[in-house]
Amino acid sequence: MKQSIVKNIVLCTALVTIASSCGKSFLDQDVPGKLPVDEYYKTDQDAEYAITAVYDMSSADYYTAWGSRYMIKMLPSDESAAGGSGPGDQPGYQALDKLATLDPSNSNMEVAWRVAYYTVYRANLVINNVKPESDKRKRIIAEAKALRAYTYLDLVSLWGDVPLILTEVKPEDYTKGTRAPKAEVYAQIEKDLTEAIPDLPLKSAYSLAERYRVSKGTAQSLLGKALLYQEKWADAATQFEAVINSGVYGLEKSIAYAFSPAGEFGKESIFESSFSSAEKYNWGNFPWGNQPESNIHIQIMGPRGDYYTKATADSLIAGWGFNLPTKKMYDAFEAGDERRKYSVMSEAELKAGGGNWTAPTAYDYTGYFQRKYGTFQKNTVDVNELNYTTNFRLIRYADVLLMAAEANYRAGNETKARAYIKLVRDRSHMPEVTASGSALFAAIVHERQVELAFEGFRYIDLVRWGMAATELAASGFTPNRNEVLPIPINDVRTGGLSQNQNY
C-alpha cells in the first residue's frame, strides 16, 4: 500500500526534527516536491494518499529493527518462550518473555512504541487537515479516527498512562512530555470511535481489494473492547451485539481455514494487518533497517532450521526459532479439541509424521512448535525466508463472540454468555458449556486461551482479570510492576515522561 505520499510524509517528519537543530541557511533552501500543509489535503485523492500512509505505518511490524507490536503483546504471556539461537539473540524479545529482566532500555519494545506514535502522527494529519467536504473524505476521516483509537487502545493496554497527542507537537515542547491518565485516553478512544461509526460502511460494502480498510464492524468491535477493558459491561455488550447482529460476519469452517491464505479478509475477519510478496525480496535487496512489505516476523517464529526437518506431508518449513509454545499452552486444549493441531505441534507429533528435531537442549526449547502463524511453504514465494504474506488477524469474529460472552456474563446474562461460547465451541466440535457463576467465568477464560492462542491477547487478558501474578509467576511477573511495560528510557530522559512504577 505504499504510495508517494508515504515518502513525502516521512520526509516532512524528518524535516521537523532537522529544523530544530539546523541553521537558517539550510531552512531557506527549497525542498524538491515539498508542499505546504495548507496546499495539500484538498481533494479526495490527497485524502486517499494520506490515509494510505496511516495504514502503511500501522502495519509496520518490522520498522528499522525488530519491534513487532504482535511480539510485544505475545511474549509476556504464558503461551510461549521467546526462543532464538541463544541468550544474545534478540535479547529485547527474550526480556519480554522473562519479565523479571524487562527494563526501560528494551530496544524492541521502544521500536513498537515509536511506530505506534508514528501511526498516531499520520492519523492526526488526516483528522486535522482533511475537510469533510465529500462522502469519501468523511469516510477517510472516520478511518483515521478508528486507526488512532486502535493504536491508543494498544498503548493504554500495554503502558497505562501514555502521552495523548491529538495535534502537532511544537519543537519547543519536545522535552515537555506528559502522560495522560488512562481514563482520559479511554475517553478519547470512545470519542474517536463514536464519531467514526456513522461514517464507516459495513465491510460488505467494500470491494474485495478494499477489505483491508476499517469498517463499521471494526470500529464497533474496538469500542466494545475499550468498554470491556473499562468494565462497562452492558455498554460493551451493546457494541458487540451490533457486530453480531449485522449479518456481515461468521465463523469459518475451521481455525485452519481462518488462518489460511484463503481465509484472509474472509467472513471471520473484522480487521487485519496485511503484507505482500510483491517485492520478491532476496538476500541482496531485503530492506534491513527500513520497512519491508512482507511479514518477516513469520520467518522469525518458524522452527529453528539448524535442528528441524519437516514432517513428510507437512508444509511447515524451518524458521529462526522464536515464539516456542509452552507445555502449559499445549496442555490447555481439551482432549479432542481440533484447535490444538492447528495451533501447536509437539516434537512427538513431528517425528510421527516423518520429521525430526535433533537438539533437545537447544536454547529455550520447549518440545513444541507454533502453527497458527506458522512458516508454511504456501504462504511465501522465491527466497522463502523473506517473502511471507501472512496477515496478522487483529480482530476476529470468534474474539468478538467471546468478548460478548464475557460482557454479558458480567452484566448478569449468563444464558446469552453460554450461547456465544457455544457458537465458538461448536465450530471445533466441542461439548456445550453448561456451567454458571464462577465456573462459567472460568470457562470463558479457558475458551479465550485456546481459541485465541498465539494471537497476542492473553497477557492483557490476564492483567485485566487480576490473574497475571498467578498465571505468569513462572515468567517472573512482579505485582505492582509487570501489569504494564516500562516507558522507553529515551522518552523518559529526553521527552520528560514519568516512568511506570518499579522500573
Secondary structure, DSSP 8 states (H G I E B T S, - for coil): ---HHHHHHHHHHHHHHHHTTS-HHHHTS--TT---GGGSS-SHHHHHHHHHHHHHHHT-SBSSSB--HHHHHHTTSSSEEEE-SSTTSSHHHHHHHSGGG--TT-HHHHHHHHHHHHHHHHHHHHHHH----SHHHHHHHHHHHHHHHHHHHHHHHHHSSB----S---GGGTT----B-HHHHHHHHHHHHHHHGGGS--GGGS-GGGTTS--HHHHHHHHHHHHHHTT-HHHHHHHHHHHHTTSS----S-HHHHTSGGGTTSTTEEEEE----TT---TTT--TTS--SS-HHHHHTS-BTTTEE--TT--B--B--EEEE-HHHHHHS-TT-THHHHHEEEHHHHHHTT-EE--TTSTT--SEEE-TT--BGGG--SSGGG-----EEEEEHHHHHHHHHHHHHHTT-HHHHHHHHHHHHHHTT-------HHHHHHHHHHHHHHHTTTSS-HHHHHHHTT-HHHHTGGGT--TTTTTS----HHHHHHH-----TT-
